Amino acid sequence: MTREITLFVNPTAGHGRGTHAVQPAARAFRDAGFSVRTVLGTDAADALLRAREAVAGGTDALVAVGGDGMISLALQAVAGTRTPLGVVAVGTGNDFARSLGLPLRAPDAAGRLAAELLDGGGGRDIDLGRVGDRWFGTVLASGFDSRVNDRGNRIRLPVGRFTYDLAMIAELAAFRPVPYRLTLDDGTERQIRATLVAVGNGTSYGGGMRICAGARMDDGLLDVTVVGDCSRTTLIKVFPRVYRGTHLDHPVVTVHRARTLTLDAPGITGYADGEPLGPLPLTVACVPGALRVLAP
């Protein structure tokens, strides 16, 4: 019986790398004996509908070709099912693939690895975060980092991966810590002033910023990184350490672990996997084993 995988493609990912990634990824699957169909969609809603149809139709795997935005869309189609998700990471940030140790911007290698794992019945189950009916795989951002996202989304210059850095510099001039109410699953409520609160199923966001460096994707818990009330000077000193994950040792940073939590702060938007969720308050839950992923 012919086995079929579905390539779920964002042709604009990584400034066109999505288009160039389709052929080598598809070739890797065909060489392994799979038939390949491709789902594009006229827009995000149409693409998601088509992906869900492929999953309901029994595709052997849904393989997202693109960046974290495309993977976020794919999660909405496969989470809670037994259809595995493959990842051909060719976007700008690629934090989901980075958290799983998958090839980055190497579609041939990513396709071969996914095909080998699928052919051998491999892959593994990982947790996902959930807010309402929205699933996420990496980090939910709120506070300074989400305001940087707000500003970055308004930047129209073709600056690629430097958009985040430019937005961060601009936001530093205006941002002040905000009052948060953080309610953990043990009933503990903390009212704090914080620069940001990040909730991690995975370790990183923003293209390798390891804000939740200790997070594991299979432990049934979310890592909650709180950067407290600090001066602009302190923030400038601490933030570069995020790329190494060493910021967690700074006195202004605390980490909690929880299965569920509620975040509330005035005027703050939550982002998960780089996509807007809406204004706080938001209740976040870890759903253990929600995704079968083609990763070692």
MARMARNU-914529 format. One record per residue (C-alpha): residue in one letter; x, y, z. Coordinates in steps of 0.2 Angstrom, whole numbers, plus 2048, in hexadecimal, padded with zeros to 3 digits. Layout:
N
AXYZ;...
***
This chain:
296
M800800800;T8078117FB;R80B81C80A;E80882F808;I80E83E810;T80785080F;L81385E80D;F80B86E815;V81587C80D;N81788E810;P81F894800;T8248A5807;A82D89E816;G83F8A4818;H83D8B180A;G8398A37FD;R843895805;G83288C807;T83088A7F4;H8428847F1;A840877800;V83186E7F8;Q83B8647EB;P84985D7F5;A83D859804;A8318517F8;R83F8477EF;A845840800;F834839804;R8328327F2;D84382A7F3;A83D822803;G82D81B7FB;F820827800;S8148307F4;V8138437F7;R80584F7F6;T8078627F9;V7FB86D802;L7FD880800;G7EC889803;T7E789A7FD;D7E98A180F;A7ED89B820;A7DA896823;D7D988C813;A7EA884816;L7E587E827;L7D5877820;R7DE86D813;A7EB867820;R7DD86182B;E7D585881C;A7E5850818;V7E684A82A;A7D484482B;G7D783B81A;G7E5830822;T7F583881C;D80482F823;A80C83F829;L809852827;V81A85A823;A81B86D826;V82787681A;G82B887820;G82E890831;D826891842;G81789983B;M81388B82F;I81787E83D;S80B887849;L7FD88583B;A802873839;L80087084C;Q7EE87584B;A7EB86783E;V7F4859847;A7F485C859;G7EA84F863;T7EA843854;R7F6835850;T7FC83C840;P80E841842;L81585283E;G825853834;V82F863833;V83986A824;A83F87A82D;V843888820;G83D897829;T8458A6832;G8448A0844;N84188D843;D84088C856;F83587D856;A84187384C;R85087A856;S848874866;L84686285F;G858862857;L852861845;P85B867836;L859879832;R858880821;A85E86F81A;P84E868811;D85685980A;A85D85481B;A84D858824;G84384E817;R84E83F818;L84E83F82B;A83B84082C;A83983281F;E845827828;L83C82A839;L82B827830;D831818827;G837810837;G828814841;G83282184B;G830832851;R82A836863;D81C83E86D;I81E84F874;D81485B87E;L80B86B877;G80587B87F;R7F388087D;V7E989087F;G7D788D87C;D7D688486B;R7E788A866;W7F787E867;F809884868;G81987B868;T82788786E;V824897878;L8158A287D;A81C8B487F;S8158C2889;G81C8D388E;F82B8DB887;D82D8CD87A;S81B8CD874;R81C8E0872;V82C8DD868;N8218D185D;D8138DF85C;R8208EB856;G8298DF84B;N8198DB842;R8178ED83D;I8288EE836;R8278EC823;L8398EE81E;P8408DE816;V84D8DB824;G8498C8827;R8508C1837;F8568D383D;T8448D983F;Y8438D2851;D8538DB855;L84D8EC84E;A83D8EA857;M8458E6867;I8508F5867;A841900863;E8378F8871;L8448FB87E;A84290D87D;A83090C882;F82D8FD88C;R82A8FC89F;P8278ED8AA;V8148E98AC;P80A8E28BA;Y8078CF8B8;R7FB8C38C1;L8028B28BF;T7F78A38C5;L8008928C5;D7F78818C5;D7FB87E8D8;G7EF88D8DB;T7FE8998DF;E7FA8AB8D9;R8098B78D7;Q8078C98D4;I8178D08CD;R81E8DE8C2;A8278D58B3;T8308DA8A3;L82A8CA89B;V8228B989F;A8268AB892;V81E89A893;G82888C88B;N82387B884;G83387D87A;T84388687E;S844895872;Y83C8A2868;G8428B085C;G84E8A5853;G85889D861;M8548A8870;R85489B87E;I8488A4889;C842893891;A85388A88F;G84E87C89C;A83E878894;R83B86688E;M82E861881;D829851889;D82985489C;G81685989D;L81B86A8A4;L81C87C89E;D82C8868A2;V8278988A8;T8358A48A7;V8328B58B0;V83D8C48AC;G8398CF8BB;D8388E28BD;C8498E88B7;S8518F78AF;R8548FA89D;T8668F88A0;T8648E78A9;L8598E189B;I8668E688E;K8738DC898;V8688CD89B;F8608CB88A;P86F8C6880;R8728B788C;V8618B0886;Y86A8A9877;R87489E882;G86789B88F;T8728A289D;H8668B08A1;L85D8A38AC;D86A8A58B9;H8688B88BB;P85F8BE8CB;V8528C78C1;V84C8B78B9;T8418AA8C1;V83B8998BA;H82B8908BF;R82487F8B8;A81287C8B6;R8058718AD;T7F98808AB;L7FA8928AF;T7F18A38AC;L7FA8B38A7;D7F28C48A9;A7F98D58A6;P7F18E589F;G7F58E988D;I7FF8DA888;T7FC8CE87A;G8018BC87B;Y80B8B486C;A80E8A186A;D81A89A85D;G81B8AC857;E8098AD853;P7FD8B985D;L7F18B1869;G7E88C086F;P7E88CB87F;L7EC8C5890;P7E48BD89B;L7E88AC893;T7E889B89B;V7F588F895;A7F687C897;C80386F893;V7FB86088A;P80785188C;G80A84687C;A7FF851871;L80A850862;R812842859;V82284A850;L82E843844;A83E84784F;P84B83C857;
***
